[in-house]
C-alpha cells in the first residue's frame, strides 16, 4: 500500500474538529506562557519602557516621565504585556501546531521541503520582533525632536505608549513571515519567481499600502520603518521561491530546440548492414 492510499480522507467536520483541537492547544500554550510572563511583569515593563527612554536621551531629553490617569490602567497594561509576551514565547509551539494540522495532507516529498517552515517561521517572527525593538528608539527620538521643535514638553501616557509598542512588535513579527508565505505559494504553484520579478512594482505599492494599514499610527516614518525591510524581504523571496517552485512541463516548442536523439545522429547499426 503506497503513502497516498495510507492517508485517510477527512470530512469537513473532521477537519473542523482537528482545527478546533489545534487552536485550543495554541490557546493553552499562550496561557501557560502568560503565567510565566506575569511572574516577570516588572522587569518586562522596564524592558518595554527602555525604547522610549533611549529615544528621549537621543533627542537630548534629561527626563521622560510616564503618566497613568486611570485606576485600573496599570493592571490592564500588565495583562497586555503578559499576553503579547506569551504569544512571542509560545510562537514556536503555535507554529508546530499549524504544521501538525497541515502535515497529514502532504506527500512525503512535500514534507521534506515544508518541514523547514517550522524553524523558519519561528526565526522570522522573532526576528521581526527584535528588529522592531531595535529600531523603535530611533523612531521615538525622531518624534520627540519634532515635539521639541514646536515648543511642547515631552511626556508619555503609559497606556497608549505600551499599546503602540506592543502592537508594533506583533505587526513586525507577522510581517516578517512574508518570505515563507511567498515560498508556500510558489511551492503549491500559485506564483513563481518570474511572476514576482514582473510584478515587483505592484508588490512594492502593495507593501506600502499594507504597511500604512498595519502600523498603529498614520505617520509616514513608522510606515517606512516597516515597508523598507519588507521590500528587501520581497527581493529575498524571489530567490527562495525559485528554489521551491514547480517547473512547468516541457512543451512542443521546447522539444523543437532540443538536439536530436543520439541514435538519429549516428544512425541505426542495422541500417548500415542492409
Buried (B, 14 or more C-beta within 10 A) or exposed (E): EEEEEEEEEEEEEEEEEBEEEBBEBBEEBBEEBBEEBBEEBEEBBEEBBEBBBBBBBBBEBEEBEBEEEEEEBEEEBBEBBBBBBBBBBBBBBBBBBBBBBBEEEBEEEBEEBBEEBBEBBBBBBBBBBBBBBEBBBBBBBBBBBBBBEEEEEBEBBBBEBBBBBBBBBBBBBBBBBBBBEBBBBBBEEEBBBEBBEEEBEEBBEEBBEBBBEBBBBEBEEBBBBBBBBBBEBBBEBBEBBBEBBEEEEEEEEEEEEEEEEEEEEEEEEEEEEE
